[in-house]
Amino acid sequence: MTYASVSEVTATRIARFCALLALPLLTGICAVSATADSSDVVEYATIAPRASTSTLVDIDRAGSRLVAVGERGHVLYSDDEGTHWHQGKMPFTRMLTGVSFVDDKFGWAVGHQSMVFHTTDGGETWIRQLDGTKFQQQANQENLVSTEAAYEALSAELEANPDPDRDLELEDALFAFEDAQILVEEPTIPTNLHDVWFMDSDNGWAVGAFGRLVETRDGGKTWENKAHLVLTPEGFHLNGVTGSSRGEVFLAGEGGILFRSLDKGESWEQLESGYPDTFFGIVYDETNQVITAYGIGSALFQSQDLGDTWTSIESPIEATFAGATVTSDGRTALAGPAGVILLIDSADGAIQARTQANRMNHSTLLHLESDNFIAVGLGGARLINLN
């Protein structure tokens, strides 16, 4: 039997950073390209004198070094706590959305087109580990095989045992197969990755648009599609991933979606927060065992039992929180637009709100020492003292 296509598949969505800061679509920055780059062509980000003032989306610590990533494939690193910055050599010219280091040398960055990059020298030079276009093509083929098998199995079952009440189920299976055909036949448009987190030098996870979840067990040499383990309604985006050294991993995304794994990603279960809107990220204070999920409309939810139960935290200031970090003294710091920073003490739950005079739109921030932080976002990286 030959099945015809029934609809066009569109894969244009606004990336996390544009949504969380209410930015307009900017060509080459927050817009998803309608045409994937050739996987055989390597184009390096331009070494720009003012790269440190460009839009930066994420930052992590590589030993004593700070490494930030952002638009146009920019990677910046600092060896003096953010006073001076140098640009790394990155074979990518589009938006980088997440970065994760496990020590002073080994790190990974992700971005648009489901690309993953790896560094072994603390962010100075990078190589591409995952080609998003090829990965998407493989995922589309796997989806075609599985949806065809599901449709054929259900069709055979109902032919042997007719049940009119299951006609819609068969129709849905057919539509899924037809949509899978379209994805294989049409030009491949890889989705975007939004965040990445590595537990150690071998085990890492990256999440992204339309429920994308990829996993590596060998430091990124190979990646596997694990989206089928965390199915989201209507293909909701996954925006954040974090975890612990014990092997707990947590995901957050659209529609209040939360997932956890207690066995290093071998199995996953969905968590119930009671929140119906978008989480932009999630952080874990491993010392105090406090998980914080945050997002649109001042959304703040915390769990102290690995996600079994969640408590809504009332923010003293209305802001959409875009990024967060955990301090060495047990506070969760959250970054928002217009210079907003929120501090939640894990010990007593005390909340403090601060608004920076520069009114910078923060994407996220990183704790340095005491009340000193470095925030990244529009305009690059800036040192902040909350006193």
N, C-alpha and C positions, 0 to 999 in steps of 0.2 A: 504494500500500500504506500502511496506517495502522499506526503503531507505538505500542504502549501503554507507559506508564511502568512501570518494573520495580522501582524503589526510591525511597525518599525521600533527598533530598540534605540532609545536615546540614553546617553551616559554623561550628560553635562550637568554637573552639580557644583555648587559653590564650595570651595575648600574651607576647612575649619577656620583658618585665620580671618578670612573675609567675613564669615558669619559672626564670629565672636566679637569683632571690632566694628561691625556694620560698615565695612569698606565697600566701595563700588567695585565692580569687576574691572580688573586692570589686565590688559594684554600681557601675557607672559609672567604675571605675578599670581593672580587669584583665579583666573579663568582656566577651565580645563580645555586643553587643546583638542580640536576636533580631528587632528591628524597626528598619529604617534610618530615620534622620531625613529629613524632607521636605527635598529639595534647594532648595526655594524659601523655606525659613525660615532666617533667620540669627540665631543666638543667641550672644551674646558671653560669654566667660568672665567670671565675677564678679571685680571688682577686690577682692581680699581682703588685709587688712592683714598676714596671716600667710602669704601665698602663698610667700614665700621659704623657709618651713620645710616646705612640702608636698613630696610625692614628686616628684623631678626625675629624668629618665631620660637626657638627653643635654645636652651643652654644647659650644659652639664659640666661636672668637674672631672678632669683627667689627672688624677693625682693632685699636684699643686697648680696645675694649669686649668684655665677656663676655656671651654670651646663652645661657640655659639653658631647656629645655622639659620639661614633665612632665604630671602628672595634671590633669584638669578644664580642659584648654586653657591652663594656666598658662605664660606666657612671662615670664622674668625677665631683666633686663639690668643690668649693673654697669659703671660708668665709673671705679671705683677698685680694680680687681683683686679684686673680691669682698667688699669690706668692707661696702658698702651696695648694696641691690638695689631696682629699680623694676619694676613690672609693666607689660608691653606689652598693647596692645589686640588680642585675638585672637578672631575670629568662630567659635569652636569651644569646646565644653564637655566634650570627652572627652579620652582620653589622647593626648598627643603623644609620639612615640617617637624622633624623630631631627631634627637640625638641621644645616644646612651653610651657611657663608658663604664668599663669594669675595673680599669686600673689606669696608670699613667700613659699607657701605650695603646691599648686595644679599645676601639670604639666603632660605633655604627651610626649611620645617618640614613633617614628615609625621606621620601618626598613624593612629588607628583609623578604620575605614570607608574606607580608601584615600584619605583627604583629603590634599591638598597645599596649603600656604599660602606666600605670598611677601611679603617686606618690602623696601622701598626706603629705609628710614630707620634701618637698624641695629637693627631689632626692636621699635621703639616701636609701630608699627601694622602690621597684616597684612591681606591679602586672600586669599580662596580662589581658587586657580588650577585645581585638579582636584577635581571632584565625584565622590566614590567610587561613589555609587549609579548615576549616569548612566554612568560609565565601565564599571562592572560589567555594566550592561544591554547596552551596546554589545559588550563582550567576549563575553557570553553569546550574542548574536545571531551574532557572527562564528564562535564555536565551533560553533553549530548548523549553519551553512552548510558549514563545513569537514568536520565529521563526517558530515553527510549525503552530501556529495560523495564522501568516502572510502569510505563504505559502498556507495553505488551503483556506484562504479567497481570495487570488489572483487567485488561481487555479479555485475556484468556479465562480469567477467573469468572468474570461476569457472563461470558459466553456459555460457560459450563453451568453456572448457577445464576440465572438472570435475577436482577434485583433493581427495580425502577428507582428505588430510593437512593441508589448509588450512581445514577446517571450523571449527576453534577460532578461527582468525584472523578468519573472517567473523563468528563469534559475538561476538568482542570488539569488532569494528567496529560491530555492531548495538547492543551495550550502550553504547558510547560515544555513539552517535547518540541513543539513548533517554535517557541521562543528560543530554545537551545539551538535549533537549526539556523535561525537568523543570526545568532551570535557567531556561529562558525562561518557562515557564508559572507557576512559583511566585514568591512575593514575592522581590524582589532583596535579598540580604544581602551587602553588599560586604565583601571581606576587609580585613585590617589591613595597613598598611605598617609596617615595622620600622626602616628606616634610609634615609638619603638622602646623596648625595655629589655635589657639583658640581665639575667640572673648571675651568670658567670661567663667565662670566655667561650663556652660551648652552647649554652641554652639561651635562646632569645625569641621574642615574639614581636610582631608588628601588626598594627590594626589600621583599618581605613574605610573607604567609602563602600556602601552597599554590603556591609557586614564582612568585609575582608579581614581574614586572620591568617597570617603566615607564621610558620615556626621553623626554627633551625635547631639541630642538636649537635652541629659540628662547627660552630663559630661562623656560620653563614656560607660555608662551602656549598651546602645544598639547603633548599627551602621547600617546605611542603605547605600546600593549601589545606587549612584546617577550618575553613568557614562552615563546613557542614556540621561541625561540632557546636557551633554557637549561632544557630539560625535565628535571625531577627525578623520581626514582622515587617512586611513590605520592603525588605532589604535596607533597613535602617543602618545608618553609618555607625561604625565604632570609632570613637574619638580618642580614647585614652587607654593606656595599659601600664600597670605597675605590679610590683610583687615584693617578695622577701627572699632572703638567702636560704630560707627553709624550703622553698619550692612552691609557695603560694603565689598565684597569679590572679590579678583582677582586671576586668575590662569594664569600660563605661561608654555609653553612646546615646544616640537619639532615642526618643520615646521613653526615657528613664531606664533604658536597658542597662543591666548590670550582670556580669558573669563572673564566676570564680572557678579556679582549679586549685585543689589542695595537693595535687600529685604531679607538679611540674608540667601541666598541660596534657597529661594523659587522658583526663576526663574533665568535663565542664558541666556546671549547673547554673541555671539562671537564678538570680536573686531578686527579691521583691523589696523595692524601696518605697513604693506608694507614690512616686513622682512620675508624672506622665510626659514631661517635656524633655529637653535635650541636656544631657551631661556633656560637658566639653572635656572633662578629664577626671583623673582619680589619682590620689597619692596615698601612701601607706607609711605611717609612723611605726616602724617595726619594733622599736624599743618599747613604746607604750601600747602597741597593738591597736592603733586607731586608724581606721580607713576613712578618708574624706573624699566624697564625690561632689563635684561642683559644676555649675553650668548657668544656663540662661535664667534671667529673672531673679537674681540673687539666690539661686538654688544652692543649698548647702546641706548635705546629708552625711552623718557619721555613723560608723559601726565600730563596736568594741568587741565583737564576737565573730570576727572573720566574715561578716556579711550576713549572718543569720537574721539579725534585726537591725533596723536603721532608725535614726532619730533625726528629724528635721531641725536644723539650727537656724534660728532667726538672725539674719544679718542686720546690724545697726545702720547699714547704708545700702541703698538700692544700687546694685551694679551687677553686670554679667561677668562672672569670674572666668578668666581664660586660661590661667595656669596656676600652679601651686608648687610649693616646696616644703620640706620638713627641716626644721632647724636642729642643731645639735643639742639644744636645751629643751626639746620637746614641744615646740610650737609648730603649728601648721600656718604657713603664710600664703595668702592667695592674692593674685594680681588681677586687676580689672582695668577698665578704661578710665581716662581722665585722671590718671595718677592715683587711683584708689588701690590701697593695700590693706588687707584684713589679716589680723593675727588671732589665732585660736590656741589657747594654752591647753595642752592635753591633760595636764594635772587637774585643773579645776574648771575647765571649760570657759574661762574668762575670755572675752572678745574685745579686741581693740581695733579701731578703724583709723586709718591714716590716709590723707590725701596730699600727694606731693605738689609742691608749688608749680612745677613745670607742666603739670597736667598731662604727662606723657601717657599714651595708650600702651599699657603693658600687655605683652603676650604671655610672659611668665617671668619668674625670678628665681634667684639662687642665693642661699644663705652663705655669707662669708664668715663673719664672726660677730659676737655680741649682737648689736642692732644694725649691723651693716649688711646690706644686700646688694646684689647687682640685678637690675631688671632689664629685660630686652623687649623690643616691640618696634613701633614706628619711631624712626630716628636712631635706631641702633641700640647700643648698650649704655646704661647709665648707672653710676654708683649711687646708692641710697643709704642714708642714715636715718632711721626712724625716730631718733631723738631730736 
